[in-house]
Structure formats: structure tokens, C-alpha cells
């Protein structure tokens, strides 16, 4: 009887193996060893702009991610920390030296064209239109007119509790990481007179933040990652959820329901934040030094400023079938949807359920093959396709090498993929 066969196999699978959650295994594709301490990074196209503290601003070509190369650099007064790019200009927060404006129209010869000395210690900067917004540590938030890049001028300021370490804006609302006081929300609709709208006191140790419209993601050192509803003029901000990072969360970026956290001595961690009330740890990768700055591109790559270890280009493997038993989405995960899909295919004599010899015959050996594969767990195809080339892990998740062309040609039907067994969930 169809129902009893379905129920028996499904029950056996779930009792003996259990469902398995999603897990990611990022890969370091390549590294550029910067001369000083890589602190901040933004990426535009195939170019990464890296602040390297005493070495100033570096412009690094990442079109070949396994071999990033320096295109140009410029030394800057102060200690280069935060960076933003807008058009032909890079804006660098350089602590006691204030805000620098660098002409990057010729990436091989970046040129310092303007500076404004902020009263505090410039930590980070974001640019919107003709204004740059600078978190100035003990001196709060500054709105700087940069319509003339050669002559930036402080247009408005707002003192804030705690230490202003980072800023992210959405429309007329600025969220500022006010270390020691929480997250400060500032109304910037009148740039000459920014006003505090509200303060979310948790997490108190806010180091860095990013925002997706009304949601703010906060890296808060040993307190981990916090997700905050920014609220508005009528409603107060509130914490939606939080999660520990098993390290010291230094900075965060978010894309497609995933938060990528620079976790200092513990490398990078990735969290599923589609449900902000219950963030889920998806895995990560260790980096050699101090992961402090992070940037994302539009593809599958992450860029990590890793202190004295320089800049890393990190790839997130594609989510494809991870086992013979991985027959239903979401791929890369073995769960009850795979069980149901196999049983349905088996009952309808579909080729996807024909897993064992003799081919063309659906019998109990196919069920046993599926059961064994499901019980074994995922075999991840840990590869990152980049510009038509493929990379794989030879021995560990800490490095990634080009896949030999002969192997690519021979790997059918999964061209370019090397199978590597993961630990069972």
C-alpha cells in the first residue's frame, strides 16, 4: 500500500538520521599582504579600496581573486581607518587627522585633494549626495559638505553619548554606533542641525553597524550580533534578536538574508537573519590575524580586512546538490523535503529515484541506497566558480587552489566540482 510504504521509509529515515541544517564552508581564494594593518575595505566592481592605517589608502585589483594585485596607493596623514567611495573620490576617516578626500579617477595614481580636520578622532564615513557623515569618536557625528572635494567643510554637528565609532544612513535617518551608550538614531533632515531622535541602549558596546532600510545590524564585540528595528519618529527602536558570535564582533554586512561578521581573532562568521528573532549560525572561516573590516560584492565573494594579514578574498560556495539523497531544494541540505521527493519519484517510477543497479528497475535496493546516502550526510562540492575558472579545497577549509583543467574536463556530470565529505550534522 502506497501510504504505508511512504510512512515506513520516512519514519525510518527521520529516526535514524534526523534533519540536517544548512552549513556553509567559505573559502579563502586569495590574499594581498598589505604593508601595515588593514582596517577597512569597500569594493566597487573589480577594485577593493583598503585603508591600511599608517600606509594610507591602497587600491587593489581583485579581478583575479586568487592573486589580488596592487594598482596604486597614497600615503595619508593620520591613521587610515574608515573608507567610502563615491564616483571618482574616496573618503577616508583618518582618526586625529580628520577626513581626507582622495581623487581615484586614475587608480594607479590616487591623489589627496582635500582634508577637513574634525575636532575628535574620525572613525568611519558614509557619503550621500553632497554630504559626508563622519563618526568622530568623542565628538559625535559631523555632517560635512563635500560638494567641492578640494575644500570639504563641516556643515553641521551633533554631540552624542558614548563614543561615535560608525554610522549608517537610510533617507533622513542616521544610525550611529555609540560605544558605551548603544545605538543613537539621529534625524539628519536638517544637515546644519542634526538632532537625536532616539537611543537604543542595547547593545551598549556597539562597535560597528549596517542597515537595510528600517533594520539595523550591530556588531557588538563579545556581546555578538544584534538586530534592531530602527523605529521612526512615532515609534521607538527595539531589539528584534541577537546571537553570540563565539568571538569579538567587529563589523557586519548583510545581503540576501545573511549577515557576514568580521569576528576579530575568530575570522568570519555567517548568520541566517531571515528571521531576525532567531538568527542561525551558518558557519565561517578562520583568518590568520585580526578580522576587523568586511565588504561584499554582488556575487559570491566577501572581502576581509584582516589586520596585519592584509586583505583576503573569500568565496561562499554555490548551493548545489550535496549528496545522492539531496533531490529537492533547498540544495546543500538534507531534510524531510528530500525524503518526500524521493518517495514520490519512486512511486511514480521516475529516473531520479533509480539510484542502484540494475538500472531501470525500481526496487528495495534503490530505497536502501537512498537511506544510506541520507544517513551519511552531505558531501559538499566545495568549489567557487570565478570568471569561468574553478577552485577547490585540497586539505582544509582554510585555503583554495585552482582546479586542474584535466579534472574539470573529466568531472561529469558536476563539471568543475570536487566532492568532499563534511561532518554529519
FENBEL-V868912 format. One record per residue. RES is the residue in one small letter. SS is DSSP state (@ for helix, = for strand, . for the rest). PSI is psi in radians with two decimals (NA if undefined). NEAR is the number of other ideal C-beta (glycine too) atoms within 12 Angstrom. Layout:
res;ss;psi;near
RES;SS;PSI;NEAR
RES;SS;PSI;NEAR
This chain:
res;ss;psi;near
x;.;2.34;8
x;@;-0.88;13
x;@;-0.77;11
x;@;-0.65;12
x;@;-0.76;19
x;@;-0.88;23
x;@;-0.72;17
x;@;-0.83;19
x;@;-0.76;32
x;@;-0.77;30
x;@;-0.74;17
x;@;-0.75;22
x;@;-0.82;32
x;@;-0.62;22
x;@;-0.69;16
x;@;-0.44;18
x;.;-0.69;28
x;.;2.83;18
x;.;2.65;22
x;.;2.31;31
x;.;2.88;21
x;.;2.43;32
x;.;2.35;30
x;.;2.58;36
x;.;1.45;38
x;.;2.69;41
x;=;2.41;47
x;=;1.94;40
x;=;-0.73;41
x;=;2.87;34
x;=;2.46;34
x;=;2.10;35
x;.;1.76;26
x;.;2.74;38
x;.;-0.38;20
x;.;-2.17;28
x;.;1.84;29
x;=;2.10;46
x;.;-0.84;46
x;=;2.77;51
x;=;2.42;50
x;=;2.67;40
x;=;2.30;36
x;=;1.94;27
x;.;-2.18;17
x;.;0.39;25
x;=;2.30;31
x;=;2.32;48
x;=;2.04;46
x;=;2.21;54
x;=;2.24;50
x;.;0.79;42
x;=;-1.99;35
x;.;-0.26;25
x;.;-0.02;27
x;.;-2.43;37
x;=;2.26;51
x;=;2.45;46
x;=;2.03;42
x;=;2.23;42
x;=;2.10;27
x;.;0.40;41
x;.;-0.51;23
x;.;1.55;20
x;@;-0.39;37
x;@;-0.30;30
x;@;1.24;21
x;.;2.47;35
x;=;2.56;26
x;=;2.22;28
x;=;-0.62;25
x;=;2.90;26
x;=;2.82;33
x;=;2.26;34
x;.;2.54;26
x;.;2.56;38
x;.;2.58;22
x;.;-2.85;30
x;.;1.89;29
x;=;2.17;48
x;.;-1.33;46
x;=;2.71;51
x;=;2.48;49
x;=;2.61;42
x;=;2.32;35
x;=;1.93;27
x;.;-2.20;18
x;.;0.28;18
x;=;2.48;34
x;=;2.41;48
x;=;2.14;46
x;=;2.12;54
x;=;2.06;49
x;.;0.80;44
x;=;-2.16;35
x;.;-0.27;24
x;.;-0.09;27
x;.;-2.57;38
x;=;2.23;51
x;=;2.55;46
x;=;2.17;42
x;=;2.23;45
x;=;2.07;26
x;.;0.35;36
x;.;-0.58;18
x;.;1.74;14
x;.;-0.30;29
x;.;-0.25;17
x;.;1.12;15
x;.;2.50;35
x;=;2.27;27
x;=;2.14;30
x;=;-0.31;25
x;=;2.68;28
x;=;2.49;29
x;=;2.25;34
x;.;1.89;25
x;.;2.69;38
x;.;-0.36;21
x;.;-2.26;29
x;.;1.79;29
x;=;2.10;49
x;.;-0.71;47
x;=;2.87;49
x;=;2.50;49
x;=;2.53;40
x;=;2.36;34
x;=;2.01;24
x;.;-2.23;20
x;.;0.14;20
x;=;2.47;35
x;=;2.39;48
x;=;2.12;48
x;=;2.19;53
x;=;2.05;50
x;.;0.70;43
x;=;-1.99;34
x;.;-0.14;25
x;.;0.35;28
x;.;-2.54;37
x;=;2.35;52
x;=;2.45;46
x;=;2.09;43
x;=;2.21;45
x;=;2.06;26
x;.;0.43;38
x;.;-0.55;20
x;.;1.75;15
x;.;-0.41;31
x;.;-0.18;18
x;.;1.13;15
x;.;2.48;35
x;=;2.36;28
x;=;2.11;32
x;=;-0.58;26
x;=;2.77;27
x;=;2.75;29
x;=;2.07;34
x;.;2.58;25
x;.;2.68;38
x;.;2.67;25
x;.;-2.78;30
x;=;2.09;30
x;=;1.93;48
x;=;-0.39;48
x;=;2.76;49
x;=;2.47;48
x;=;2.44;45
x;=;2.68;37
x;=;1.92;26
x;.;-2.16;19
x;.;0.33;24
x;=;2.20;32
x;=;2.30;46
x;=;2.22;50
x;=;2.25;53
x;=;1.84;51
x;=;1.47;44
x;=;2.21;33
x;.;-0.32;24
x;.;-0.29;28
x;=;-2.47;37
x;=;2.13;54
x;=;2.30;45
x;=;2.16;45
x;=;2.25;41
x;=;2.03;29
x;.;0.38;37
x;.;-0.47;19
x;.;1.61;15
x;@;-0.50;31
x;@;-0.36;18
x;@;1.15;16
x;.;2.50;35
x;=;2.45;26
x;=;2.15;28
x;=;-0.73;28
x;=;2.92;30
x;=;2.21;27
x;=;1.94;37
x;.;-0.27;25
x;.;2.21;24
x;.;2.42;38
x;.;-0.60;26
x;.;0.88;28
x;.;2.09;49
x;.;-0.76;44
x;=;2.76;50
x;=;2.83;48
x;=;2.88;43
x;=;2.62;33
x;=;1.55;26
x;.;-1.91;17
x;.;0.04;23
x;=;2.30;32
x;=;2.32;47
x;=;2.20;48
x;=;2.21;53
x;=;2.12;48
x;.;0.96;43
x;=;-2.32;31
x;.;-0.16;21
x;.;-0.24;24
x;.;-2.58;35
x;=;2.25;49
x;=;2.51;46
x;=;2.16;42
x;=;2.34;41
x;=;2.08;28
x;.;-0.32;40
x;.;-2.81;25
x;.;-2.88;19
x;.;-0.34;16
x;.;-0.42;8
x;.;2.54;14
x;.;2.63;18
x;.;2.71;34
x;=;2.64;26
x;=;2.18;32
x;=;-0.66;27
x;=;2.97;29
x;=;2.83;29
x;=;2.45;36
x;.;2.61;23
x;.;0.08;39
x;.;0.62;22
x;.;-2.67;30
x;.;1.77;28
x;=;2.08;46
x;.;-0.66;45
x;=;2.85;50
x;=;2.52;50
x;=;2.64;41
x;=;2.42;34
x;=;2.36;26
x;.;0.77;18
x;.;0.21;21
x;=;2.40;33
x;=;2.26;47
x;=;2.10;45
x;=;2.19;51
x;=;2.05;48
x;.;0.56;42
x;=;-2.09;32
x;.;-0.10;24
x;.;0.37;28
x;.;-2.34;38
x;=;2.43;53
x;=;2.60;43
x;=;2.39;40
x;=;2.43;40
x;=;2.06;30
x;.;0.40;37
x;.;-0.65;23
x;.;1.73;14
x;.;-0.33;29
x;.;-0.29;18
x;.;1.22;15
x;.;2.50;32
x;=;2.26;25
x;=;2.15;28
x;=;-0.08;31
x;=;-2.98;33
x;=;-2.90;36
x;=;2.39;39
x;.;2.56;30
x;.;2.74;41
x;.;-0.50;23
x;.;-1.98;28
x;.;1.71;30
x;=;1.94;46
x;.;-0.55;49
x;=;2.59;53
x;=;2.52;49
x;=;2.70;41
x;=;2.65;33
x;.;-3.04;28
x;.;-0.12;13
x;.;-2.34;25
x;.;0.38;30
x;=;2.61;41
x;=;2.52;48
x;=;2.18;47
x;=;2.13;53
x;=;1.97;50
x;.;0.80;43
x;=;-2.24;32
x;.;-0.10;25
x;.;-0.03;26
x;.;-2.56;38
x;=;2.28;52
x;=;2.47;48
x;=;2.09;47
x;=;2.37;52
x;=;2.48;40
x;.;2.04;38
x;.;2.62;41
x;.;2.55;26
x;.;1.75;25
x;.;3.09;26
x;.;2.26;28
x;.;0.03;41
x;.;2.82;38
x;.;-0.51;29
x;.;-0.10;40
x;.;1.39;35
x;.;0.04;34
x;.;2.60;26
x;.;2.68;17
x;.;2.26;25
x;.;2.67;24
x;.;-0.01;33
x;.;2.38;33
x;.;2.08;42
x;.;-2.99;32
x;@;-0.46;24
x;@;-0.57;23
x;@;-0.70;39
x;@;-0.88;38
x;@;-0.70;22
x;@;-0.73;29
x;@;-0.81;39
x;@;-0.70;36
x;@;-0.76;22
x;@;-0.70;25
x;@;-0.80;34
x;@;-0.53;22
x;.;0.17;15
x;.;0.77;15
x;.;2.64;18
x;@;-0.51;15
x;@;-0.30;24
x;@;0.00;33
x;.;1.45;25
x;.;-0.15;30
x;.;2.80;22
x;.;2.59;11
x;.;2.48;11
x;.;2.54;13
x;.;-0.04;13
x;.;2.18;16
x;.;2.00;26
x;.;-2.97;18
x;@;-0.42;16
x;@;-0.59;19
x;@;-0.71;33
x;@;-0.75;30
x;@;-0.67;21
x;@;-0.77;25
x;@;-0.78;37
x;@;-0.76;33
x;@;-0.77;21
x;@;-0.74;29
x;@;-0.73;43
x;@;-0.56;25
x;@;-0.39;25
x;.;-3.02;30
x;.;2.47;39
x;=;1.84;27
x;=;2.37;39
x;=;1.50;35
x;.;1.42;43
x;=;2.72;37
x;.;1.85;40
x;.;2.17;30
x;=;2.06;33
x;.;0.77;19
x;.;-0.03;14
x;=;2.78;25
x;.;2.58;33
x;=;2.69;40
x;=;2.88;36
x;.;2.12;32
x;.;-0.78;19
x;.;-0.37;12
x;.;3.03;16
x;.;0.17;30
x;.;-0.19;24
x;.;2.87;26
x;.;2.29;38
x;=;2.69;25
x;=;2.44;30
x;.;2.21;31
x;.;2.46;17
x;@;-0.64;14
x;@;-0.62;10
x;@;-0.71;22
x;@;-0.80;22
x;@;-0.54;12
x;@;-0.28;15
x;.;1.52;20
x;.;2.37;10
x;.;-0.13;10
x;.;1.36;27
x;.;2.25;19
x;.;0.06;31
x;.;2.32;29
x;.;2.29;30
x;=;2.29;24
x;=;2.26;24
x;=;2.36;18
x;.;2.93;28
x;.;2.59;15
x;.;2.55;19
x;.;NA;23
